[in-house]
Amino acid sequence: MRMRFVLKETLEDLNVSAHQLVVKSEVRKNTIYDMIHNKTKRIEVDNMGNIVRTLNEFAKIQGIKRKFNVEDVMIYEDN
């Protein structure tokens, strides 16, 4: 069992770059890039909140009515 980050796919779906997420969420660049490359070992709850909030802000700007949540950043896999 492990956590797998799906942030890269979510950003692609929103047509948003990692850099745009870094700037708008104010989460450290290395933190975002580690998630995108599945290298993250731990995450601050505040960072997760900022990322999800920012994904929803991007969606709202684009007219997407869907609400993004933690599962759009990482998922649990039971292997």
For each residue, the residues with C-beta under 8 A, 3 or more apart:
1: 76 77 78 79
2: 76 77 79
3: 74 75 76 77
4: 38 74 75 76 77
5: 8 35 36 38 40 73 74
6: 9 10 71 72 73 74 75
7: 10 11 32 35 36 51 72 73 74
8: 5 11 12 18 35 36 37
9: 6 12 13
10: 6 7 13 14 55 68 72 73
11: 7 8 14 16 17 18 21 36
12: 8 9 15
13: 9 10
14: 10 11 55 58 59 62 64
15: 12 62
16: 11 20 21 58
17: 11 20 21
18: 8 11 21 22 32 33 36
19: 22 23 29
20: 16 17 23 24 58
21: 11 16 17 18 24 25 27 32 51 54 55 58
22: 18 19 25 26 27 28 29 32
23: 19 20 26
24: 20 21 54 57 58
25: 21 22 32 50 51 53 54
26: 22 23 50
27: 21 22 31 32 47 50 51
28: 22 31 32
29: 19 22 32 33
30: 33 34
31: 27 28 34 35 40 43 47
32: 7 18 21 22 25 27 28 29 35 36 51
33: 18 29 30 36 37
34: 30 31 37 39 40
35: 5 7 8 31 32 38 39 40 43 73 74
36: 5 7 8 11 18 32 33
37: 8 33 34
38: 4 5 35
39: 34 35
40: 5 31 34 35 43
41:
42:
43: 31 35 40 47 48 74
44: 47 48
45: 48 49
46: 49 50
47: 27 31 43 44 50 51
48: 43 44 45 51 52 70 73
49: 45 46 52 53
50: 25 26 27 46 47 53 54
51: 7 21 25 27 32 47 48 54 55 73
52: 48 49 55 56 68 69 70 72 73
53: 25 49 50 56 57
54: 21 24 25 50 51 57 58
55: 10 14 21 51 52 58 59 68 72 73
56: 52 53 59 60 67 68
57: 24 53 54 60 61
58: 14 16 20 21 24 54 55 61 62
59: 14 55 56 62 64 65 66 67 68
60: 56 57 63 64
61: 57 58
62: 14 15 58 59
63: 60
64: 14 59 60
65: 59
66: 59
67: 56 59
68: 10 52 55 56 59 72
69: 52 72
70: 48 52 73 74
71: 6 74 75
72: 6 7 10 52 55 68 69
73: 5 6 7 10 35 48 51 52 55 70
74: 3 4 5 6 7 35 43 70 71
75: 3 4 6 71
76: 1 2 3 4
77: 1 2 3 4
78: 1
79: 1 2
